Amino acid sequence: DAKSGDVLALAGLAFSAPQPPGSTFKIITAAGALEEGITTPDEEFPVVQSAIVGGREVSNAHDELCGGTLVQSFAKSCNSVFGPLGEELGGKRVVEYAEKFGLISPPSLYNEESLALVDPLTSTIPEDLTDDLAGISAIGQGEVQATPLEMASVAQTIANDGVRSPTSIVKDPALAG
């Protein structure tokens, strides 16, 4: 639920198996780059197949041409745009924005006692992320790991005008909100 943060359904490894978030992390990269004034929604980026990030070539999915405005590049999930944006944002700020969205902290699914009993794994991103790895992390690769529920919480924060809500489990959807 985008307003309350209530979790209406869970399946599989939703909160117990952190994995590379991939392109869903670009939400965090976009928010950071916009907040820091590095880019604007209308800024035009070159339409290319790849970009050099951290000294290595990072290709778009299927080596497709990708670019255009930031909005278009986000919609097309252009690694060639978001890798360099993450590099410009820098390792320290990529980590700061990940933390602002709740990564690197335990999920807020239960009360503290229950959370200790379940002891779910938490997301990871190196706190000392170097600038040369910031671009790879900015596209949700490298050492970044998050659970699907944590990334759903990131989307909830955006949908709720930047207000992050605890992700409490709701057994009866009729009780939500």
Backbone as CSV, one residue per row, in Angstrom:
resi,resn,N_x,N_y,N_z,CA_x,CA_y,CA_z,C_x,C_y,C_z
1,ASP,0.848,-1.172,0.000,0.000,0.000,0.000,0.897,1.240,0.000
2,ALA,0.815,2.021,-1.038,1.737,3.141,-1.209,1.636,4.192,-0.106
3,LYS,0.487,4.385,0.470,0.341,5.400,1.520,0.797,4.897,2.883
4,SER,0.367,3.698,3.266,0.660,3.207,4.613,1.923,2.356,4.694
5,GLY,2.364,1.785,3.570,3.499,0.880,3.578,3.132,-0.542,3.934
6,ASP,1.852,-0.797,4.241,1.433,-2.149,4.602,1.720,-3.126,3.470
7,VAL,2.257,-4.276,3.831,2.551,-5.337,2.869,1.296,-6.187,2.750
8,LEU,0.721,-6.235,1.570,-0.534,-6.950,1.360,-0.319,-8.391,0.926
9,ALA,0.877,-8.732,0.459,1.184,-10.104,0.055,2.693,-10.288,0.032
10,LEU,3.133,-11.473,0.386,4.545,-11.847,0.318,4.645,-13.224,-0.306
11,ALA,5.690,-13.445,-1.052,5.891,-14.778,-1.631,7.380,-15.051,-1.719
12,GLY,7.716,-16.315,-1.661,9.096,-16.726,-1.873,10.077,-16.086,-0.923
13,LEU,11.109,-15.492,-1.484,12.211,-14.940,-0.704,12.125,-13.423,-0.592
14,ALA,10.929,-12.907,-0.440,10.692,-11.468,-0.493,11.502,-10.666,0.509
15,PHE,11.772,-11.220,1.691,12.554,-10.458,2.656,13.709,-11.247,3.265
16,SER,13.981,-12.422,2.730,15.011,-13.239,3.353,16.217,-13.522,2.459
17,ALA,16.245,-13.009,1.259,17.354,-13.331,0.353,17.800,-12.113,-0.451
18,PRO,18.676,-11.284,0.134,19.171,-10.138,-0.644,19.870,-10.598,-1.921
19,GLN,19.677,-9.829,-2.970,20.277,-10.120,-4.267,20.515,-8.799,-4.984
20,PRO,21.307,-8.778,-6.058,21.501,-7.512,-6.774,20.139,-6.968,-7.243
21,PRO,19.820,-5.718,-6.903,18.521,-5.172,-7.286,18.416,-4.795,-8.752
22,GLY,19.543,-4.776,-9.451,19.510,-4.424,-10.861,18.919,-3.046,-11.091
23,SER,18.183,-2.919,-12.161,17.692,-1.611,-12.591,16.734,-0.951,-11.614
24,THR,16.145,-1.697,-10.693,15.270,-1.048,-9.714,16.054,-0.054,-8.864
25,PHE,17.373,-0.241,-8.750,18.207,0.690,-7.983,18.299,2.053,-8.675
26,LYS,17.989,2.098,-9.965,18.069,3.362,-10.704,17.100,4.404,-10.145
27,ILE,16.080,3.967,-9.414,15.184,4.908,-8.720,16.006,5.734,-7.744
28,ILE,16.869,5.078,-6.993,17.708,5.763,-6.000,18.713,6.669,-6.699
29,THR,19.322,6.174,-7.761,20.289,6.968,-8.519,19.624,8.216,-9.089
30,ALA,18.443,8.052,-9.673,17.727,9.210,-10.240,17.391,10.221,-9.157
31,ALA,16.888,9.748,-8.032,16.531,10.657,-6.933,17.755,11.435,-6.455
32,GLY,18.875,10.735,-6.276,20.094,11.396,-5.819,20.605,12.412,-6.823
33,ALA,20.646,12.037,-8.100,21.153,12.942,-9.133,20.252,14.164,-9.285
34,LEU,18.949,13.980,-9.154,18.026,15.125,-9.223,18.174,16.010,-7.991
35,GLU,18.216,15.396,-6.816,18.332,16.145,-5.560,19.623,16.956,-5.503
36,GLU,20.703,16.393,-6.023,22.007,17.055,-5.991,22.188,18.055,-7.134
37,GLY,21.208,18.163,-8.021,21.304,19.100,-9.134,22.259,18.653,-10.227
38,ILE,22.590,17.374,-10.254,23.482,16.841,-11.278,22.776,16.759,-12.623
39,THR,21.468,16.568,-12.590,20.688,16.457,-13.826,19.303,17.036,-13.594
40,THR,18.548,17.107,-14.674,17.144,17.538,-14.624,16.330,16.534,-15.443
41,PRO,15.028,16.494,-15.249,14.213,15.549,-16.027,14.326,15.742,-17.537
42,ASP,14.594,16.959,-17.971,14.642,17.257,-19.404,16.038,17.202,-20.004
43,GLU,17.066,16.962,-19.184,18.421,16.913,-19.736,18.509,15.808,-20.780
44,GLU,19.185,16.111,-21.886,19.360,15.153,-22.977,20.680,14.400,-22.815
45,PHE,20.617,13.094,-22.968,21.794,12.240,-22.906,21.989,11.589,-24.265
46,PRO,23.241,11.338,-24.655,23.485,10.732,-25.969,22.844,9.357,-26.092
47,VAL,22.399,9.053,-27.289,21.824,7.740,-27.591,22.985,6.850,-28.030
48,VAL,23.384,5.941,-27.131,24.551,5.086,-27.365,24.258,3.667,-26.877
49,GLN,25.158,2.733,-27.207,25.008,1.338,-26.769,25.640,1.081,-25.409
50,SER,26.638,1.897,-25.044,27.368,1.644,-23.807,28.059,2.917,-23.340
51,ALA,28.636,2.832,-22.146,29.409,3.939,-21.589,30.566,3.343,-20.797
52,ILE,31.603,4.123,-20.642,32.734,3.707,-19.807,32.445,4.192,-18.387
53,VAL,32.396,3.239,-17.462,32.081,3.531,-16.066,33.112,2.819,-15.196
54,GLY,33.811,3.597,-14.379,34.824,2.996,-13.515,35.911,2.283,-14.298
55,GLY,36.210,2.782,-15.490,37.260,2.199,-16.300,36.856,0.986,-17.112
56,ARG,35.565,0.640,-17.065,35.129,-0.513,-17.871,33.856,-0.165,-18.641
57,GLU,33.652,-0.894,-19.725,32.483,-0.639,-20.562,31.237,-1.279,-19.947
58,VAL,30.199,-0.486,-19.835,28.910,-0.968,-19.339,27.914,-0.813,-20.473
59,SER,27.349,-1.924,-20.914,26.419,-1.917,-22.044,24.979,-1.811,-21.568
60,ASN,24.140,-1.326,-22.449,22.696,-1.372,-22.214,22.225,-2.806,-22.454
61,ALA,21.058,-3.139,-21.972,20.494,-4.475,-22.191,20.470,-4.780,-23.685
62,HIS,20.934,-5.950,-24.044,20.940,-6.423,-25.430,21.717,-5.490,-26.356
63,ASP,22.647,-4.721,-25.794,23.454,-3.760,-26.565,22.606,-2.772,-27.359
64,GLU,21.403,-2.490,-26.847,20.541,-1.573,-27.596,20.978,-0.122,-27.413
65,LEU,20.602,0.684,-28.390,20.829,2.119,-28.303,19.880,2.684,-27.253
66,CYS,20.380,3.547,-26.413,19.564,4.066,-25.322,20.044,5.465,-24.972
67,GLY,19.111,6.335,-24.622,19.430,7.708,-24.243,18.202,8.576,-24.420
68,GLY,18.418,9.868,-24.583,17.320,10.832,-24.672,17.250,11.616,-23.375
69,THR,16.091,12.118,-23.039,15.952,12.868,-21.787,16.132,11.923,-20.601
70,LEU,16.309,12.488,-19.422,16.407,11.645,-18.232,15.152,10.801,-18.078
71,VAL,13.995,11.395,-18.314,12.734,10.664,-18.193,12.701,9.503,-19.185
72,GLN,13.075,9.746,-20.429,13.107,8.678,-21.432,14.137,7.618,-21.067
73,SER,15.291,8.059,-20.583,16.358,7.133,-20.209,15.956,6.277,-19.017
74,PHE,15.199,6.848,-18.099,14.697,6.084,-16.951,13.676,5.053,-17.430
75,ALA,12.771,5.483,-18.297,11.739,4.572,-18.809,12.359,3.402,-19.574
76,LYS,13.476,3.663,-20.258,14.144,2.616,-21.042,15.232,1.907,-20.227
77,SER,15.478,2.376,-19.005,16.465,1.771,-18.105,17.865,1.747,-18.720
78,CYS,18.335,2.898,-19.145,19.620,3.013,-19.846,20.808,2.942,-18.885
79,ASN,21.539,1.843,-18.938,22.778,1.743,-18.159,23.774,2.811,-18.588
80,SER,23.757,3.149,-19.883,24.695,4.128,-20.426,24.437,5.537,-19.890
81,VAL,23.298,5.769,-19.289,22.985,7.061,-18.660,23.182,6.968,-17.152
82,PHE,22.654,5.926,-16.529,22.659,5.850,-15.070,24.007,5.452,-14.489
83,GLY,24.817,4.707,-15.222,26.172,4.419,-14.760,26.980,5.694,-14.597
84,PRO,27.078,6.523,-15.651,27.799,7.791,-15.513,27.168,8.740,-14.481
85,LEU,25.844,8.740,-14.345,25.228,9.583,-13.314,25.674,9.140,-11.919
86,GLY,25.727,7.832,-11.702,26.200,7.321,-10.419,27.651,7.667,-10.172
87,GLU,28.449,7.594,-11.219,29.861,7.955,-11.100,29.996,9.431,-10.723
88,GLU,29.181,10.279,-11.344,29.210,11.707,-11.023,28.678,11.966,-9.610
89,LEU,27.686,11.213,-9.215,27.148,11.333,-7.855,28.223,10.955,-6.839
90,GLY,29.004,9.938,-7.158,30.106,9.524,-6.299,29.689,8.473,-5.289
91,GLY,30.656,7.666,-4.868,30.395,6.555,-3.964,29.732,6.964,-2.667
92,LYS,30.233,8.006,-2.040,29.699,8.441,-0.747,28.220,8.828,-0.859
93,ARG,27.893,9.578,-1.899,26.493,10.024,-2.038,25.577,8.899,-2.500
94,VAL,26.080,7.944,-3.306,25.255,6.784,-3.670,24.851,6.040,-2.400
95,VAL,25.811,5.845,-1.501,25.531,5.173,-0.227,24.549,5.993,0.610
96,GLU,24.752,7.303,0.689,23.851,8.170,1.468,22.411,8.072,0.964
97,TYR,22.232,8.082,-0.346,20.874,8.007,-0.885,20.275,6.617,-0.689
98,ALA,21.094,5.580,-0.788,20.603,4.225,-0.503,20.108,4.153,0.938
99,GLU,20.859,4.755,1.858,20.458,4.764,3.270,19.179,5.566,3.475
100,LYS,19.037,6.689,2.769,17.817,7.497,2.898,16.579,6.707,2.490
101,PHE,16.767,5.766,1.559,15.644,4.939,1.118,15.500,3.665,1.946
102,GLY,16.292,3.545,3.014,16.136,2.435,3.937,17.011,1.231,3.701
103,LEU,17.880,1.276,2.692,18.791,0.160,2.506,19.865,0.219,3.588
104,ILE,20.483,-0.881,3.854,21.523,-1.033,4.862,20.947,-0.941,6.281
105,SER,19.679,-1.153,6.419,19.075,-1.186,7.749,18.107,-2.363,7.787
106,PRO,17.857,-2.899,8.972,16.956,-4.053,9.043,15.556,-3.690,8.543
107,PRO,14.873,-4.649,7.931,13.504,-4.368,7.488,12.617,-4.073,8.693
108,SER,11.615,-3.274,8.484,10.705,-2.914,9.576,9.411,-3.712,9.456
109,LEU,9.556,-5.035,9.438,8.404,-5.912,9.267,7.693,-6.218,10.572
110,TYR,8.441,-6.305,11.643,7.902,-6.797,12.901,8.297,-5.866,14.036
111,ASN,7.810,-6.179,15.224,8.339,-5.477,16.386,9.760,-5.986,16.612
112,GLU,10.529,-5.300,17.439,11.946,-5.626,17.619,12.164,-7.077,18.075
113,GLU,11.334,-7.567,18.989,11.489,-8.923,19.504,11.285,-9.954,18.386
114,SER,10.241,-9.767,17.593,9.974,-10.690,16.487,11.051,-10.592,15.424
115,LEU,11.511,-9.381,15.154,12.562,-9.192,14.159,13.823,-9.951,14.579
116,ALA,14.167,-9.909,15.864,15.342,-10.635,16.365,15.171,-12.143,16.199
117,LEU,13.957,-12.645,16.377,13.710,-14.083,16.222,13.863,-14.523,14.771
118,VAL,13.345,-13.737,13.853,13.412,-14.070,12.429,14.820,-13.829,11.892
119,ASP,15.460,-12.761,12.358,16.821,-12.396,11.982,17.035,-12.418,10.464
120,PRO,16.234,-11.628,9.717,16.395,-11.623,8.260,17.700,-10.947,7.851
121,LEU,18.216,-11.362,6.717,19.410,-10.732,6.169,19.061,-9.306,5.751
122,THR,20.043,-8.418,5.820,19.792,-7.037,5.416,20.501,-6.747,4.098
123,SER,20.099,-5.665,3.491,20.715,-5.247,2.243,22.158,-4.840,2.510
124,THR,22.939,-4.805,1.457,24.329,-4.409,1.589,24.721,-3.455,0.474
125,ILE,25.565,-2.533,0.833,26.263,-1.673,-0.113,27.499,-1.228,0.661
126,PRO,28.672,-1.334,0.084,29.868,-0.969,0.849,29.784,0.472,1.346
127,GLU,29.948,0.665,2.664,29.891,2.017,3.225,31.014,2.888,2.682
128,ASP,32.124,2.263,2.315,33.254,3.001,1.757,33.311,2.834,0.234
129,LEU,32.144,2.845,-0.394,32.044,2.665,-1.843,32.920,3.698,-2.546
130,THR,33.835,3.213,-3.344,34.741,4.114,-4.043,34.049,4.714,-5.261
131,ASP,34.510,5.878,-5.660,33.897,6.559,-6.793,33.974,5.738,-8.066
132,ASP,35.040,4.937,-8.234,35.159,4.146,-9.463,34.158,2.991,-9.505
133,LEU,33.588,2.607,-8.358,32.554,1.568,-8.333,31.147,2.142,-8.200
134,ALA,31.051,3.455,-8.027,29.741,4.094,-7.852,28.848,3.905,-9.069
135,GLY,29.411,3.957,-10.262,28.621,3.809,-11.477,28.021,2.422,-11.623
136,ILE,28.784,1.395,-11.231,28.276,0.023,-11.293,27.181,-0.164,-10.237
137,SER,27.406,0.383,-9.063,26.402,0.290,-8.000,25.140,1.060,-8.372
138,ALA,25.299,2.160,-9.089,24.168,3.011,-9.464,23.178,2.318,-10.388
139,ILE,23.618,1.225,-11.030,22.696,0.456,-11.876,22.299,-0.851,-11.189
140,GLY,22.578,-0.922,-9.864,22.130,-2.069,-9.070,22.967,-3.314,-9.214
141,GLN,24.220,-3.152,-9.606,25.128,-4.292,-9.760,26.284,-4.150,-8.778
142,GLY,27.332,-4.913,-8.979,28.481,-4.853,-8.082,28.147,-5.503,-6.749
143,GLU,28.491,-4.826,-5.676,28.291,-5.383,-4.343,26.964,-4.966,-3.705
144,VAL,26.108,-4.291,-4.437,24.809,-3.874,-3.906,23.879,-5.079,-3.863
145,GLN,23.256,-5.291,-2.720,22.258,-6.346,-2.592,21.090,-5.821,-1.768
146,ALA,19.886,-6.197,-2.173,18.675,-5.797,-1.458,17.613,-6.871,-1.678
147,THR,16.669,-6.938,-0.769,15.573,-7.888,-0.950,14.502,-7.250,-1.832
148,PRO,13.673,-8.073,-2.459,12.563,-7.515,-3.226,11.662,-6.614,-2.372
149,LEU,11.456,-6.965,-1.107,10.625,-6.131,-0.237,11.268,-4.772,0.000
150,GLU,12.595,-4.732,0.165,13.266,-3.441,0.354,13.106,-2.564,-0.887
151,MET,13.212,-3.161,-2.066,13.050,-2.370,-3.280,11.595,-1.962,-3.475
152,ALA,10.649,-2.777,-3.000,9.240,-2.363,-3.013,9.047,-1.171,-2.086
153,SER,9.783,-1.141,-0.983,9.719,-0.005,-0.062,10.264,1.261,-0.715
154,VAL,11.291,1.119,-1.554,11.818,2.268,-2.300,10.723,2.819,-3.218
155,ALA,10.055,1.931,-3.944,8.965,2.360,-4.830,7.833,2.988,-4.033
156,GLN,7.524,2.428,-2.855,6.476,2.981,-1.991,6.828,4.404,-1.586
157,THR,8.093,4.634,-1.286,8.532,5.976,-0.878,8.309,6.984,-2.000
158,ILE,8.645,6.617,-3.210,8.426,7.505,-4.360,6.928,7.738,-4.558
159,ALA,6.144,6.670,-4.500,4.691,6.785,-4.716,4.013,7.595,-3.615
160,ASN,4.630,7.680,-2.451,4.064,8.403,-1.309,4.749,9.761,-1.146
161,ASP,5.124,10.379,-2.260,5.716,11.722,-2.265,6.940,11.845,-1.373
162,GLY,7.773,10.803,-1.360,9.024,10.863,-0.621,8.938,10.476,0.841
163,VAL,7.784,10.025,1.300,7.628,9.629,2.696,7.677,8.104,2.784
164,ARG,8.695,7.608,3.466,8.864,6.158,3.623,8.063,5.690,4.826
165,SER,7.272,4.659,4.620,6.461,4.087,5.694,7.022,2.730,6.084
166,PRO,6.862,2.337,7.352,7.289,0.989,7.749,6.516,-0.050,6.941
167,THR,7.187,-1.152,6.629,6.557,-2.207,5.838,5.995,-3.279,6.763
168,SER,4.844,-3.010,7.340,4.236,-3.984,8.240,3.396,-4.976,7.439
169,ILE,3.382,-6.218,7.917,2.612,-7.251,7.235,1.155,-7.150,7.655
170,VAL,0.281,-7.190,6.668,-1.158,-7.138,6.917,-1.745,-8.481,6.513
171,LYS,-2.382,-9.165,7.442,-2.961,-10.473,7.129,-4.250,-10.351,6.349
172,ASP,-5.018,-9.323,6.605,-6.311,-9.140,5.942,-6.271,-7.820,5.157
173,PRO,-6.205,-7.883,3.813,-6.145,-6.652,3.028,-7.267,-5.669,3.340
174,ALA,-8.385,-6.149,3.847,-9.490,-5.244,4.205,-9.096,-4.345,5.352
175,LEU,-8.091,-4.749,6.147,-7.643,-3.951,7.285,-6.652,-2.882,6.880
176,ALA,-6.110,-2.989,5.667,-5.108,-2.023,5.224,-5.760,-0.690,4.904
177,GLY,-5.119,0.371,5.394,-5.467,1.747,5.101,-6.890,2.064,5.283
